[in-house]
Amino acid sequence: MSALHFELLVEEPSMEAFLNSLLPRLLPQDRSFRVYPFQGKKDLLGKLQNRLRGYAAWLPENYRVVVVVDRDEDDCHQLKDRLDSISASAGLRSRTATGDDRWQVVNRIAIEELEAWYFGDWEAVREVYSRVPANIPNRQGFRDPDAITGGTWEAFERILQRHRYFETGLRKVEAARALGQVVDPVRSTSRSFSLFCATLIGATP
C-alpha cells in the first residue's frame, strides 16, 4: 500500500531542520510528514522501543515510520541489526523483515553523520557557501562522502571556516536548513543518502 504519511524519528535538531527543508521537495505534494528530534543518539535508542510500541497500537496501514541515526563509531551492520530487532520487539514490520511494500518501519543510517550527506552534493554546498573550493570532492579523503574519517561535521566546519564562514563555530541547524533546500538526491554521491531518498520515494508510487 502506498504511504500517505511519514513519521520520522531523528537524533537531533539539525537533522530535523534538514528533513523539513528536503522532504517537501522530495515527496509528492499530497503526502505528509512529521519529524521528531531526540536529544542525541543515546536518547533516541533508549526511547525507541517504547515509541515504536506506541505506534504499533494505532499506526494506519498507509503510514510509515522512518528512524534515522548516525553511524558514528558503530559497526553499520550491527547497528542496523539492533534497530531491526527493536522494531520487531515493538510489534512493527520492518522493511528488512518484509522485503516488500508492507513494511511499517524502516531504519536508515547516515554514514557517518548528517554532514556526509552534504559532502555527497558539493555543488549544493557551493550554492549556499560560494567561497568554498569546487575541488573538495576530488581531494584525498573526501572522494567517498560515506567514508570520511575523523568526524564529518568537524571536517565540514574546518572547510567552511577556512573560507570565512561560521568563524565562531558551525551553526548546524542553520546550515542544515539551508542545505536541505538545495541538496539533490539525483546528484548525490552519498550511498546512504541515496538509499534514504529511494526508500521514501519507493513508498509513494
N, C-alpha and C positions, 0 to 999 in steps of 0.2 A: 504494500500500500504506500502511495506517495506521501511524503511527510509535509504537513502543513505548518508545523511549528517546531522550533528547536529550543531546548533548554540547555544552555552551555555553562558548565562549571569550570572556572579557571582559577589559577593560583593567586593572581594579584591584579591591581587596578590597571596596570599598563596593558595587559592582555585584554582586559575588558574594553579599554579605550580603543585598542587596535581593531577588535572584532566589531565594535559598534560602528566604526568607520568603514570597515571592509564589507560586512555582510549585506548591507543594503545594495551594494554593487554586485555582489556575488549571487545572491538568491533571487528567484523570481519575485516580482512585486507583490504577488498575492500570498507570499509566505511570511511568517513572523518568527521572531526570536527574542529571547531574553538572555542576558549574560550576568552571571552571578560570581563576583570575585570573592576569594578567600584571603586569609592573612598568611599567604605563603603556601608552599608545597606541603609542609608538615601538617598545617591546619586542614588543607583540603583532604589529604589522605586519611587523617584522623577522623574526619566527619563524613567521609564519602559513603560508607556503608549505610549509616542511618539516613543520609539524604536520599540515597537510591531506594531504600526501603519505603521511604515516604512517597517517592514517585511510583513505585510498584503498586501502591494502594489505589492510585487514581489515574495513571497515565493513559490517555486515549490512544487508540491504535495508530492515529495519524500524527502523534507527537514523537519526537526523538530526543534523547539526552546525549549530549556530547561532552566528554570530560577531556580537558586539555591540560597537560602537565609538562614541565621542563624535564629533560633527562638529567641535567646537571652531571653529577659523577656516577649516576646509577648505570647498571647494565641495562641496555634498552629492552632486551627480551625478558629479563627478569621483572622489570618494571611493568611491562605490558602484561605479563602473566599475572602479576599481583593485582593489577587493575581489573582484568577479566575475572579473576577469582572473586574479588569484591562484588562485582556486578552479579555474578551467579549466586553468591550468598544472599544478595539482596532480593533475588527473585526476578531479575530482569534478563532478557535475552540479549546477549552481546552480539555485535557483528561478527566477531571471531567465531562464536559458537554456532550461529545460524548459517553464515556464509551466503546469505541472500537478503532480500529487502524486508524480511520480517523482523529485523533487529530493532531493539528498543533503546539500547545504549551502545555507544562506540567510544573507545578510549584512544586518544591521539596524543603523541609525544612530540613536543617541539625539541628538535635536536640542534644545538644543546640548550638554547634558550630562545625566547622570542626574537632577540636581535639576529639570530641566524637567518630568520625569515627576511630581515632587511638586507642582509648581505646577499641573499638569493636574487634580489632585484635591485642591483646597484643603480640602475637607471632611474628608478623611483626615488632612491635616496638623493641622487643628484638633482632631481626635480625639486625637492624640498630644500636641500642644502647644496647649493650650486657650486660652492668653492671647493668641495672635496674632489680629489682626482678621479678621473674616469677609469684609470687602470687598476684600481684596487682589486677587482676580481681576478686579474692576471698575475698578481703577486703571489709568491710562495706563502703558503699558509692560509690563503683566502680563496683558493680556486674551488674548493668544495665547501659551501657555507655550512653544511651539517657536520663538518669535520674540523672546524676551527677550534683550536685548543687554547686553554688559559683563560676562558671566560669570554663569551661573545659580547656581552654588554660592555665589559671593560675595553675590549678591542674597538668596539663601535665608538665609545666615548673618547678614546685616545685619538682616533682619526678625526672626529669632529672637532675636538679641542685644538688639534694641530692646525686646523683651518678656521679657528676663531669662532666656533660655535660652543655653547654650553661651557664657557671658561670656568664657571664656578661649580660644574658638575652636571652630568646628563640629567635632564628633566624627562624621566622615562615616559610618563603619561602624556606629556606634550608631544614628544617625538612619536609615540605610538598612535596618537590621534591623527597627526599629520600624515604619517606614512600609510596608515590604514586606508586613507583616501586615494592613494596612488599606486600602491603595490599591485602588480599584475600577475595573477596566478599562471597565465599562459607563458609569460616571460620568465618566471622564476626558475632558478636552478636549484632551489632547495627541495629535496625529495620529500622531506617531512611536511613542508608547506603544501606542496602539490598534492600529497596524499590527503591532507586535511581538507583541502578545497574539493578534491574529487569525491570524497566521501559525502559531503553535504550536497554537492551538485547531483550526484548519483541518486540521492534520496528524494529528489524533487523533479522527477521526469515530467 
